Amino acid sequence: MKAVIVCTSVSHGNTKRIADVMGEVLEARVVEPEQIDAAELAAYDLVGFGSGIYTQNIHPRLRRFAESLPEGRYRKAFVFTTSGLPEPPFRPHTRSLARLLERKGFDVNDTFQCRGYDTWLPFKLVGGIRKGRPDATDLQAARAFAEGLRARTLA
Ligand SMILES: Cc1cc2nc3c(=O)[nH]c(=O)nc-3n(C[C@H](O)[C@H](O)[C@H](O)COP(=O)(O)O)c2cc1C
């Protein structure tokens, strides 16, 4: 199985820590959007897209990268995010990117979300929220998620 993870993690490296655990399980490189050629992605069995959430959205660099992908015949993709607050049920953080990737031709069935240390205003004033997250339990959940993905992709 050939897998790669494209990740933007600009605030505290929270999402990168999740990406690294998933990358270990999937034997996948973790790259920034600028480090991979969009045309390469069709050659992968599985592509992960991960980002922190910034004012309710994934990072614009990851979104621009996804938008720049040519429509084509891709295989599976998954989307994961970290955020200070739980995602609003009426507007899941992963949804718009998952939909965009589906329009591009990916099969997107799996998403993963967890809390991350958050110093966004106004939380900065109180020293931030979700200190220590992602923690060992979050990283274990990311590992289990990736193991499930690996099993289903190889099946
Ligand atoms: C400018 C900024 C805006 C943010 N906006 C949100 C938000 O709208 N909702 C939320 O739950 N967390 C928000 N956060 C918290 C981040 O999503 C959280 O810290 C995340 O884990 C950052 O990931 P990273 O360290 O990989 O960049 C924001 C953080 C920053 C710095």
PDBQT file of the ligand as one rigid body, heavy atoms in Angstrom, charges set to zero:
ROOT
HETATM    1  C1  LIG A 201      -5.776  32.038  14.531  1.00  0.00    +0.000 C 
HETATM    2  C2  LIG A 201      -6.407  30.821  15.164  1.00  0.00    +0.000 A 
HETATM    3  C3  LIG A 201      -7.744  30.573  14.964  1.00  0.00    +0.000 A 
HETATM    4  C4  LIG A 201      -8.345  29.450  15.553  1.00  0.00    +0.000 A 
HETATM    5  N1  LIG A 201      -9.681  29.208  15.331  1.00  0.00    +0.000 NA
HETATM    6  C5  LIG A 201     -10.279  28.140  15.913  1.00  0.00    +0.000 A 
HETATM    7  C6  LIG A 201     -11.662  27.872  15.685  1.00  0.00    +0.000 A 
HETATM    8  O1  LIG A 201     -12.356  28.567  14.958  1.00  0.00    +0.000 OA
HETATM    9  N2  LIG A 201     -12.225  26.804  16.312  1.00  0.00    +0.000 N 
HETATM   10  C7  LIG A 201     -11.488  25.980  17.124  1.00  0.00    +0.000 A 
HETATM   11  O2  LIG A 201     -12.053  25.032  17.664  1.00  0.00    +0.000 OA
HETATM   12  N3  LIG A 201     -10.160  26.193  17.330  1.00  0.00    +0.000 NA
HETATM   13  C8  LIG A 201      -9.543  27.247  16.741  1.00  0.00    +0.000 A 
HETATM   14  N4  LIG A 201      -8.197  27.474  16.930  1.00  0.00    +0.000 N 
HETATM   15  C9  LIG A 201      -7.400  26.476  17.706  1.00  0.00    +0.000 C 
HETATM   16  C10 LIG A 201      -6.672  25.498  16.775  1.00  0.00    +0.000 C 
HETATM   17  O3  LIG A 201      -7.580  24.859  15.902  1.00  0.00    +0.000 OA
HETATM   18  C11 LIG A 201      -5.933  24.412  17.572  1.00  0.00    +0.000 C 
HETATM   19  O4  LIG A 201      -4.985  25.015  18.423  1.00  0.00    +0.000 OA
HETATM   20  C12 LIG A 201      -5.275  23.426  16.629  1.00  0.00    +0.000 C 
HETATM   21  O5  LIG A 201      -4.922  22.264  17.330  1.00  0.00    +0.000 OA
HETATM   22  C13 LIG A 201      -4.053  24.040  15.956  1.00  0.00    +0.000 C 
HETATM   23  O6  LIG A 201      -3.410  23.060  15.203  1.00  0.00    +0.000 OA
HETATM   24  P1  LIG A 201      -1.850  23.174  14.826  1.00  0.00    +0.000 P 
HETATM   25  O7  LIG A 201      -1.056  23.271  16.090  1.00  0.00    +0.000 OA
HETATM   26  O8  LIG A 201      -1.605  21.906  14.073  1.00  0.00    +0.000 OA
HETATM   27  O9  LIG A 201      -1.733  24.382  13.944  1.00  0.00    +0.000 OA
HETATM   28  C14 LIG A 201      -7.570  28.563  16.353  1.00  0.00    +0.000 A 
HETATM   29  C15 LIG A 201      -6.202  28.827  16.544  1.00  0.00    +0.000 A 
HETATM   30  C16 LIG A 201      -5.621  29.933  15.955  1.00  0.00    +0.000 A 
HETATM   31  C17 LIG A 201      -4.148  30.185  16.168  1.00  0.00    +0.000 C 
ENDROOT
TORSDOF 0
